[in-house]
Amino acid sequence: MRTTAYLVEEPGGDFVVADVELEEPRDDEVLVRIVATGLCHTDLTVPTMLPQEMLPTVVGHEGTGVVEKVGAAVGGIEVGDHVVLSFRSCRECGPCRAGDVGYCEQSLLLNYMGMRADGSTTMKRGDQTVFGSFFGQSSLARHALAYADNCVVVDKSLDLTRLAPFACGFQTGAGTVLNVLDATADRPIVVFGAGAVGLAAVAAARGAGVETVVAVDPVAARRALAEEYGAHAVDPGDEAAGPVEEQVKALTGGGAAYAIDTTAIPAVVLQAQRSLRSRGMLVALGLGAPEYTIDAIDLLQSGKIVRSSIEGEADPLVTIPELIALREAGRFDVDHLVTTYPFEKIADAVADSRSGAVVKPVLVWGE
């Protein structure tokens, strides 16, 4: 079928609108008419890393939409269903069977290689192959092919433009708090980077009853959003206030029990480690720098833990409905973090995302 997609044609290149031919869904696939797609840092980062032979490509991995066709082997999804599209997993390997679908042994192939598991591609522009299948969706397009393992059916009364970030950004931040940390009232949490992932973590922590939450971010508007949740805010650029880690320790009574880094900036990761109390845990979530500097003396003398997390240890089929339920109960208030853009304004959304002018841009298709 003919549809419209936003292509990246060269490493780090701009998004370019194009008509493409999308294959009809196979037996295990679901055709979704995209209503909205969240723009994530990963959508901007991954195309800069791809070799030219894997381009042009269509990214986008926070899609929501309406099911138009369902393959014969797909169960539990029907034409007309409203869905949130998240990351893929094989559901058959050891980690998947253990419930750790973010660590699927086939994750690289299913989410990042631009093709189906059998090596075939789903799109063409004329005679030219267009790579896609990004996170099993490539939802920066008017239509996308998805799968039962990454297609979450939601209530049709819900606003799909607000649910798009639940597919990755909000799921990652909130999932880290709810699935990785032992988030209790008396265990302070500090979050470095108050973007979509960081503020979702703040919202989830406060919703879970954590009494002391600290957000560190250089952007005043984002610090203000964190404060609206009842978090303390630290400006890392305020030299008069002293070192960031000392400010965090003062606010948390000697250091945070948990630190979450969403920035992937090595100097900030180091601050996060040093902001912890003894035996505290740092969870690094950001994608960017290939290496971090760790304070080995601090680590060895304090019993601290430094680890990462993929998608907040979430299983989208479980976590997304749980977060939507928390949203409906008023315990995960994130709607106001979303700024919508018509799809033709994708360049504006990218610019505003990179500048920090908005927290979470979501691109919306018109009729």
NUNUZA-123917 format. One line per 10 residues: their letters; for each residue z, y, x of N, C-alpha, C. Coordinates in steps of 0.1 Angstrom, whole numbers. Layout:
residues N
A	Z:Y:X:Z:Y:X:Z:Y:X ~ ...
end
This chain:
residues 367
MRTTAYLVEE	0:-12:8:0:0:0:0:12:9 ~ -5:23:3:-6:36:11:7:44:8 ~ 13:49:18:25:57:17:25:68:28 ~ 35:76:27:37:87:37:49:85:45 ~ 48:87:58:59:85:68:59:96:78 ~ 70:97:85:72:106:96:72:98:109 ~ 62:101:117:60:93:129:64:101:141 ~ 69:94:152:71:99:165:60:93:174 ~ 52:102:180:40:97:186:41:96:201 ~ 51:103:207:54:102:221:69:103:224
PGGDFVVADV	73:98:235:88:99:238:94:113:236 ~ 104:114:228:110:127:225:102:136:217 ~ 91:132:212:82:141:204:87:144:190 ~ 81:154:184:85:159:171:81:148:161 ~ 87:149:149:82:141:138:70:147:132 ~ 60:138:130:47:142:125:44:134:112 ~ 40:141:101:38:135:88:24:128:89 ~ 23:116:83:10:109:83:10:99:71 ~ -2:96:67:-4:86:57:-5:73:65 ~ 2:62:60:1:49:67:-1:39:56
ELEEPRDDEV	-5:27:61:-6:16:52:6:6:54 ~ 14:5:44:26:-4:45:23:-17:39 ~ 26:-28:46:23:-41:40:31:-44:27 ~ 26:-53:19:33:-57:7:45:-65:12 ~ 56:-65:4:68:-73:8:65:-88:9 ~ 70:-94:20:70:-109:21:81:-115:13 ~ 82:-128:13:91:-135:4:106:-130:7 ~ 109:-126:19:123:-123:22:125:-108:23 ~ 115:-100:18:116:-85:19:117:-79:5 ~ 122:-66:6:124:-58:-6:117:-45:-4
LVRIVATGLC	108:-41:-13:101:-28:-12:110:-17:-19 ~ 113:-7:-12:122:4:-18:114:17:-18 ~ 114:24:-29:109:38:-29:121:47:-25 ~ 119:53:-14:130:61:-8:133:74:-16 ~ 145:76:-19:149:89:-25:155:98:-15 ~ 163:93:-6:169:102:4:172:94:17 ~ 171:101:28:174:95:41:183:105:49 ~ 195:100:54:203:108:63:196:108:77 ~ 197:120:83:192:121:97:204:119:106 ~ 203:109:114:214:105:123:210:108:138
HTDLTVPTML	221:110:146:218:112:160:210:101:167 ~ 212:89:162:204:78:167:189:79:165 ~ 185:85:153:171:88:150:165:98:160 ~ 173:106:166:168:116:175:169:111:189 ~ 178:102:192:180:97:206:171:85:209 ~ 170:75:200:162:63:204:147:66:207 ~ 140:75:199:126:78:203:124:84:217 ~ 135:90:223:133:95:236:134:84:247 ~ 139:72:243:141:61:252:129:51:251 ~ 120:52:241:110:42:239:98:44:249
PQEMLPTVVG	92:34:254:80:35:262:68:38:253 ~ 58:44:258:46:48:250:40:36:243 ~ 41:24:248:35:12:242:43:8:229 ~ 55:14:226:62:11:214:61:23:204 ~ 50:32:207:48:43:198:33:43:193 ~ 30:49:182:39:57:173:49:48:166 ~ 60:53:162:70:46:154:76:54:143 ~ 82:47:134:89:54:123:104:49:123 ~ 113:59:125:127:56:125:133:59:111 ~ 146:62:111:153:64:98:161:52:95
HEGTGVVEKV	174:53:94:182:41:91:194:44:81 ~ 193:55:74:203:58:64:195:61:51 ~ 187:51:47:179:53:35:186:49:22 ~ 183:56:11:187:52:-2:175:53:-11 ~ 174:44:-22:163:45:-30:163:35:-42 ~ 152:33:-47:150:24:-59:141:13:-56 ~ 145:1:-59:137:-11:-56:125:-12:-65 ~ 113:-14:-59:101:-15:-66:95:-29:-67 ~ 97:-37:-56:93:-51:-56:103:-59:-48 ~ 104:-72:-52:114:-81:-46:107:-94:-42
GAAVGGIEVG	108:-98:-29:102:-111:-25:108:-123:-32 ~ 100:-133:-33:104:-145:-41:117:-152:-36 ~ 120:-150:-23:132:-157:-17:144:-148:-17 ~ 143:-136:-23:155:-127:-23:163:-129:-35 ~ 176:-130:-34:185:-131:-45:194:-120:-46 ~ 199:-117:-58:209:-106:-60:204:-92:-61 ~ 191:-90:-60:185:-77:-60:173:-77:-69 ~ 172:-68:-78:162:-67:-88:154:-54:-88 ~ 142:-55:-93:134:-43:-95:142:-33:-103 ~ 142:-20:-99:150:-10:-106:163:-7:-101
DHVVLSFRSC	169:-17:-92:182:-15:-86:182:-2:-77 ~ 193:5:-77:195:15:-67:202:9:-55 ~ 198:13:-43:203:6:-31:205:16:-20 ~ 215:13:-11:217:19:1:213:10:12 ~ 205:15:22:199:6:32:207:8:45 ~ 212:-2:51:220:-1:63:214:-10:74 ~ 222:-14:84:216:-21:96:215:-36:92 ~ 206:-43:100:203:-57:98:212:-66:106 ~ 213:-78:102:220:-89:109:214:-102:104 ~ 214:-113:112:208:-125:108:216:-134:99
RECGPCRAGD	229:-131:99:238:-139:90:239:-153:93 ~ 234:-158:105:234:-172:108:240:-175:122 ~ 240:-165:131:246:-168:144:261:-169:144 ~ 267:-172:155:282:-173:156:289:-160:152 ~ 286:-149:158:293:-136:154:291:-133:139 ~ 279:-136:133:276:-133:119:285:-142:110 ~ 285:-155:114:293:-164:106:308:-161:107 ~ 312:-154:118:326:-150:119:329:-137:112 ~ 319:-131:106:321:-118:99:318:-106:108 ~ 314:-108:120:312:-97:129:297:-94:130
VGYCEQSLLL	291:-90:119:277:-88:117:271:-77:126 ~ 280:-67:130:275:-57:139:272:-62:153 ~ 277:-74:156:275:-80:169:266:-92:168 ~ 257:-92:158:247:-103:156:239:-105:169 ~ 237:-118:172:230:-121:185:215:-117:184 ~ 210:-114:172:196:-109:170:195:-94:167 ~ 206:-87:170:207:-73:166:196:-65:172 ~ 193:-67:185:183:-58:192:170:-61:185 ~ 166:-73:183:153:-76:177:152:-71:163 ~ 162:-73:155:162:-70:141:163:-55:138
NYMGMRADGS	168:-47:147:171:-33:145:163:-23:153 ~ 159:-27:165:154:-17:175:140:-19:180 ~ 134:-31:179:122:-35:186:109:-30:179 ~ 110:-25:167:99:-19:160:90:-29:153 ~ 96:-41:151:88:-52:145:97:-62:137 ~ 91:-70:130:98:-81:123:103:-91:134 ~ 111:-100:129:116:-111:138:105:-119:144 ~ 94:-121:137:83:-130:141:73:-122:150 ~ 76:-109:153:68:-101:162:57:-94:154 ~ 56:-95:141:46:-88:134:51:-74:130
TTMKRGDQTV	42:-64:128:45:-51:124:42:-49:109 ~ 48:-38:104:46:-36:89:37:-25:85 ~ 33:-17:95:25:-5:92:13:-3:101 ~ 3:4:95:-8:8:103:-13:22:99 ~ -19:29:108:-25:42:105:-40:40:109 ~ -48:37:99:-62:33:102:-61:20:109 ~ -67:19:121:-67:7:129:-55:7:139 ~ -47:17:139:-37:18:149:-24:12:144 ~ -17:4:152:-4:-2:148:6:9:149 ~ 14:9:138:26:18:138:38:9:138
FGSFFGQSSL	47:11:148:59:4:149:69:9:139 ~ 78:0:134:88:4:124:99:-6:123 ~ 102:-11:111:113:-20:109:126:-16:116 ~ 128:-2:118:139:3:124:151:1:116 ~ 161:-6:121:173:-11:113:168:-18:100 ~ 157:-25:101:152:-32:90:148:-23:78 ~ 143:-11:81:140:-2:70:130:9:74 ~ 132:16:85:123:28:89:122:37:76 ~ 133:43:73:133:50:60:130:65:61 ~ 125:70:72:119:83:72:105:82:67
ARHALAYADN	104:77:55:91:75:48:94:74:33 ~ 83:75:26:84:75:11:87:61:6 ~ 83:51:14:86:37:10:90:30:22 ~ 99:19:20:104:12:32:105:-3:27 ~ 104:-12:37:106:-26:35:120:-29:41 ~ 129:-35:32:142:-39:36:145:-54:33 ~ 157:-58:35:161:-72:34:174:-73:26 ~ 177:-86:22:189:-88:14:201:-85:23 ~ 200:-87:36:212:-85:44:215:-71:47 ~ 206:-61:44:209:-47:47:207:-39:35
CVVVDKSLDL	206:-45:23:203:-38:11:215:-39:1 ~ 222:-28:0:234:-27:-8:232:-21:-22 ~ 233:-29:-32:231:-24:-46:243:-16:-50 ~ 240:-4:-56:250:5:-60:248:9:-75 ~ 258:15:-81:258:19:-95:247:30:-96 ~ 239:28:-107:228:38:-109:233:52:-113 ~ 245:53:-116:250:67:-120:254:75:-107 ~ 254:69:-96:258:76:-83:246:83:-77 ~ 249:95:-71:239:103:-65:235:98:-52 ~ 223:93:-51:218:86:-39:217:96:-27
TRLAPFACGF	215:109:-30:215:119:-19:228:120:-11 ~ 239:117:-19:252:118:-12:256:105:-6 ~ 250:94:-10:253:81:-4:246:77:9 ~ 235:84:12:227:80:23:235:79:36 ~ 244:88:39:252:87:52:262:75:52 ~ 264:69:41:273:58:40:267:46:48 ~ 254:46:50:246:36:56:250:34:71 ~ 253:45:77:256:45:92:267:54:96 ~ 265:67:95:274:77:100:288:76:94 ~ 288:77:81:301:77:74:308:63:76
QTGAGTVLNV	299:53:75:304:39:77:311:37:90 ~ 304:43:101:309:41:114:322:48:116 ~ 323:60:112:336:68:114:347:62:106 ~ 345:60:93:355:55:84:359:40:88 ~ 348:32:91:350:18:94:359:17:107 ~ 357:26:116:365:25:129:380:27:125 ~ 383:36:117:397:38:113:402:27:105 ~ 395:22:95:400:12:85:399:-2:91 ~ 389:-5:99:387:-19:104:392:-21:118 ~ 392:-11:127:395:-13:141:409:-9:144
LDATADRPIV	414:2:138:427:7:141:437:2:131 ~ 449:2:135:460:-1:126:465:12:121 ~ 458:18:112:460:32:108:472:33:98 ~ 484:36:104:496:38:95:501:52:97 ~ 510:56:88:514:70:87:520:75:100 ~ 526:67:108:534:71:120:526:69:133 ~ 513:66:132:505:64:144:494:75:144 ~ 496:86:152:487:97:152:473:93:158 ~ 463:100:152:449:97:156:443:111:161 ~ 436:111:172:428:122:176:413:118:176
VFGAGAVGLA	405:127:171:391:125:170:383:136:178 ~ 375:131:187:368:141:195:354:141:190 ~ 350:153:185:337:155:179:338:154:164 ~ 337:166:157:339:167:143:325:168:136 ~ 316:159:139:304:158:132:305:148:121 ~ 294:142:117:295:133:105:304:121:108 ~ 302:115:119:311:103:122:325:107:124 ~ 327:118:131:341:122:134:348:127:121 ~ 342:135:113:348:139:101:350:128:91 ~ 341:118:91:344:106:83:356:99:87
AVAAARGAGV	358:98:100:370:92:106:383:100:101 ~ 382:113:102:393:122:98:396:120:83 ~ 386:120:75:387:118:61:394:104:58 ~ 389:94:64:394:81:62:409:80:67 ~ 412:86:78:426:85:83:435:92:73 ~ 431:104:69:440:111:60:441:104:46 ~ 430:98:42:430:90:30:439:78:31 ~ 440:73:43:449:61:45:463:64:47 ~ 466:77:47:480:82:48:485:85:62 ~ 476:86:72:480:89:85:485:104:85
ETVVAVDPVA	497:106:90:503:119:88:498:129:98 ~ 496:125:111:491:134:121:477:130:126 ~ 467:139:123:453:137:127:449:150:134 ~ 443:148:146:438:160:154:423:158:155 ~ 416:169:153:402:170:156:399:180:167 ~ 391:176:176:387:184:188:372:187:187 ~ 368:200:186:354:203:185:353:218:188 ~ 342:221:195:340:235:199:334:244:188 ~ 330:238:177:324:246:166:334:249:156 ~ 336:262:154:347:267:145:346:262:131
ARRALAEEYG	333:261:125:331:257:112:335:242:110 ~ 333:234:120:337:220:120:352:218:121 ~ 358:226:129:373:226:130:379:230:116 ~ 373:239:110:377:244:96:376:232:86 ~ 365:225:87:364:213:78:375:203:80 ~ 378:200:93:388:191:96:402:196:91 ~ 404:209:92:417:214:87:418:213:72 ~ 406:213:65:407:211:50:412:198:46 ~ 410:188:55:416:175:53:431:174:56 ~ 436:184:62:450:184:66:452:180:81
AHAVDPGDEA	441:180:89:441:177:103:445:190:111 ~ 450:188:123:452:198:132:438:200:140 ~ 435:212:144:422:214:150:424:220:164 ~ 417:215:174:418:220:188:404:225:192 ~ 404:237:197:392:243:203:391:240:218 ~ 383:231:223:382:228:237:378:239:246 ~ 372:249:240:368:261:248:378:271:249 ~ 390:270:243:401:280:244:409:277:256 ~ 405:282:267:412:279:280:426:284:280 ~ 429:295:273:443:301:272:453:291:266
AGPVEEQVKA	447:282:257:456:272:251:460:261:260 ~ 454:259:271:457:249:280:448:237:279 ~ 450:227:288:441:215:287:442:208:274 ~ 430:203:270:429:197:257:439:185:255 ~ 441:177:265:449:166:264:464:170:262 ~ 468:181:268:482:186:267:484:191:253 ~ 473:198:247:475:202:233:476:191:224 ~ 468:180:226:469:168:217:483:162:218 ~ 488:161:230:501:155:232:512:163:225 ~ 511:176:226:521:185:219:520:183:204
LTGGGAAYAI	508:181:198:506:180:184:510:166:179 ~ 510:156:188:512:142:183:525:137:188 ~ 534:145:194:547:140:198:546:131:210 ~ 538:135:220:537:128:233:524:120:235 ~ 515:121:226:502:115:228:498:107:215 ~ 485:106:213:480:99:201:481:84:203 ~ 483:77:192:482:62:193:468:57:194 ~ 459:65:188:445:62:188:436:74:191 ~ 426:72:199:416:83:201:402:77:197 ~ 394:85:191:380:81:188:371:92:194
DTTAIPAVVL	362:87:202:352:97:208:338:94:201 ~ 333:105:196:319:105:190:309:112:198 ~ 313:118:209:305:128:216:296:121:227 ~ 300:110:233:293:104:244:292:113:256 ~ 301:123:257:301:132:269:312:127:278 ~ 308:123:290:318:116:299:331:124:301 ~ 330:138:303:342:145:305:351:145:292 ~ 345:144:281:353:144:268:359:130:266 ~ 352:120:270:358:106:269:370:105:278 ~ 369:112:290:381:112:299:393:119:292
QAQRSLRSRG	390:131:286:400:138:279:407:129:268 ~ 398:122:261:403:113:250:413:102:256 ~ 409:96:267:418:86:273:431:93:277 ~ 431:104:283:443:111:288:451:117:276 ~ 446:117:264:453:122:253:462:111:246 ~ 460:99:251:467:88:245:482:87:250 ~ 490:81:242:503:77:246:502:63:253 ~ 513:59:259:513:45:265:508:35:255 ~ 500:26:259:495:15:252:486:20:240 ~ 482:32:241:472:37:231:458:31:233
MLVALGLGAP	450:33:222:436:28:223:426:39:221 ~ 416:39:230:404:48:228:393:39:224 ~ 386:44:213:374:37:208:362:47:210 ~ 353:43:218:341:51:221:330:47:212 ~ 324:57:205:314:54:195:301:61:198 ~ 301:71:207:289:79:209:278:72:217 ~ 266:75:214:254:70:221:248:81:229 ~ 247:80:242:241:90:250:243:87:265 ~ 254:91:271:256:89:285:256:74:289 ~ 249:70:300:249:56:304:262:52:310
EYTIDAIDLL	270:61:315:283:58:322:293:68:318 ~ 306:63:318:318:71:316:327:70:328 ~ 335:81:330:345:81:340:358:77:334 ~ 365:67:339:378:64:334:389:67:344 ~ 400:72:340:411:75:349:418:61:352 ~ 415:55:363:420:41:365:436:41:367 ~ 441:52:374:456:52:376:463:53:362 ~ 458:62:354:463:64:340:462:51:333 ~ 451:44:334:449:32:326:458:21:331 ~ 459:19:344:467:8:349:482:11:348
QSGKIVRSSI	486:23:347:501:26:346:506:27:332 ~ 496:27:322:500:30:308:497:19:298 ~ 489:9:303:486:-2:293:476:2:283 ~ 469:13:285:460:18:275:448:9:274 ~ 441:9:262:429:1:260:417:11:257 ~ 406:8:264:394:15:262:383:5:257 ~ 378:7:245:368:-2:239:358:6:231 ~ 348:-2:227:338:4:218:338:-2:205 ~ 330:2:196:328:-4:183:314:-2:178 ~ 308:-12:172:295:-11:166:297:-9:151
EGEADPLVTI	292:2:146:293:5:131:307:3:125 ~ 317:6:134:331:5:128:334:-9:124 ~ 329:-19:130:331:-33:127:328:-36:112 ~ 319:-28:107:316:-30:92:306:-40:90 ~ 307:-47:78:297:-54:72:292:-46:60 ~ 280:-40:61:275:-31:50:277:-36:36 ~ 275:-49:34:276:-55:21:290:-54:15 ~ 300:-53:25:314:-52:21:319:-38:22 ~ 316:-32:34:322:-19:37:317:-7:28 ~ 304:-7:26:298:4:18:304:4:4
PELIALREAG	304:-7:-3:311:-7:-16:326:-2:-16 ~ 333:-7:-5:347:-3:-4:348:13:-2 ~ 339:18:6:340:33:9:336:41:-4 ~ 326:35:-11:322:42:-24:334:42:-34 ~ 341:31:-34:353:30:-43:363:40:-38 ~ 366:41:-25:375:51:-20:371:65:-24 ~ 358:68:-23:352:81:-27:355:83:-42 ~ 352:74:-50:354:75:-64:369:78:-68 ~ 378:72:-59:392:73:-62:398:86:-55 ~ 389:94:-49:394:107:-43:400:105:-29
RFDVDHLVTT	399:93:-23:405:91:-10:395:91:2 ~ 383:95:-1:373:96:9:363:107:5 ~ 367:119:6:360:131:1:350:136:12 ~ 338:132:11:328:135:21:315:142:16 ~ 315:143:2:302:149:-3:299:162:2 ~ 309:171:5:306:184:9:301:185:24 ~ 301:174:31:296:173:44:281:172:45 ~ 275:169:34:261:167:33:253:180:30 ~ 243:183:37:233:194:34:220:187:32 ~ 214:190:20:201:184:17:189:193:21
YPFEKIADAV	178:186:24:165:193:28:154:186:21 ~ 144:193:16:132:186:12:126:179:24 ~ 119:168:22:114:160:34:104:168:42 ~ 97:177:36:88:185:44:95:195:53 ~ 108:197:52:115:206:60:123:198:71 ~ 117:187:75:124:178:85:126:185:98 ~ 117:194:102:119:202:115:132:211:114 ~ 134:217:102:146:225:100:159:216:101 ~ 158:204:95:169:195:95:173:191:109 ~ 162:188:117:165:184:131:171:195:139
ADSRSGAVVK	166:207:137:171:219:144:185:222:141 ~ 188:221:128:202:224:123:212:213:128 ~ 207:201:128:215:190:133:219:192:148 ~ 208:195:156:210:197:170:219:209:173 ~ 218:219:166:226:231:168:240:230:163 ~ 243:221:154:256:220:148:258:229:136 ~ 247:234:131:248:243:120:252:236:107 ~ 248:223:106:252:214:95:259:202:101 ~ 267:195:92:273:183:96:264:171:94 ~ 259:170:82:250:158:79:238:162:71
PVLVWGE	227:164:78:214:166:70:209:154:63 ~ 205:156:51:199:145:43:186:149:38 ~ 175:142:41:162:145:36:159:139:23 ~ 154:147:14:152:142:0:137:143:-4 ~ 132:132:-9:118:132:-14:117:138:-28 ~ 107:146:-30:105:151:-44:97:140:-52 ~ 95:143:-64:88:133:-73:73:132:-69
end
